[in-house]
Amino acid sequence: MFDLDTWEEILNTIGKNLMRTFLTGLSVAWGIFMLMILLGVGEGLENGYRKGFADEASNSIFLNAYETSIPYKGLKPGRQIQFTNNDHAALENYIPEIEYISSEVRVGGWKGGVVKYNKKQGSYRLKGIHPQHKEIEFRTVTDGRFINNSDIEGLRKVAVIGSSSKDELFGNSSPIGKYIFINEIPFLVAGVFEEDLGQNQRGNIYLPISTAQKVYGRGDEIDEILFTLKDVNAEQSVDLVSKLRGKIAFTHKFHPDDPRALYIENNFESLKTFTDIFGGINTFIWMVGIGTIIAGIVGVGNIMTVVIKERTKEIGIRKALGATPRNIITQILKESILITGLFGIFGLMGGIFLMEFIGSLMQEENEMFYNPGVDFSVAIISTLIIILSGTFSGLIPAIRAASIKPIEALRDE
């Protein structure tokens, strides 16, 4: 493998036709380069989509009620469906697979409200929640504590604020034990949680749901119910959601097939769809990339056939002097692997460096395309593809070279 004379001969042969070798190797480099780019883009899109799931459990389901759009049992369309505390309690009893459950009351609706501390103020999303909300939306408390059951039962005026709200209102000082004014009503800050906001997103501030209902005149109304399930797969979750829709439709008297009365976001199903889609995309990318590489292999094989044709007499002399078919095949394969390997590595590194460069330019808050790149395992697989490509591209020409008879080769003009 490391015979110096053999490698000098291979390099001399390549050096005699540098332009031809370069153009041939370029097709291999381009194939590997495009494979890395396509895989990197696919990884960026997948990471962006997964980033959207980062703040929610993948086994979660969200329920939101809106207006009816279908007449039902004498009731006209356009009727507002309103969840209450009874719906929350009924779900806990109806679905034994529930792991964590919380409801939300949106103070000020989707617009939120104004929060003040001393001379600073900001507009934030204000939500009354249950303690288990932390487990559903993956909230990590960095200072103080989260909402607890005692806050719910005691109607305490406490608040847990997001890290962005804390930075804007309190700067570097600790907010724990200090009062903020939410729509002019004082609340004691009990904790701070970490939140990663996207572009143009506002921070969240959480209140005990019972307090939010009482203080802001919502009675027993709730705006959203969210929960996670345990020991349930995607297919089972779809059946459960169908039954759940029927039960809620019966309770609130709307048509079960009304598309606007009830919106259910099933992250089980969304994640499965996402996995299937990106599985198909990755398969397509590998097919396109390998197809491009095969085109390069054919080019290398053709050039090796031409090289052997030009060196027919030389091969005949080598065999006449005692070279075995194995010696001939090994030399041709080494030459083929060197061309494909060298240019393949250039294409591989070029693709990886370009994706790393693009990744460094992308803003972290980009929600559609995030952290593109190529896994180390994929780079190893690609390297093996390069080596195999070199082997296959030179194999047929090498076998032809080994079959040349010395006498016929010496007669060749």
Disulfide bonds with the S-S distance in Angstrom:
none
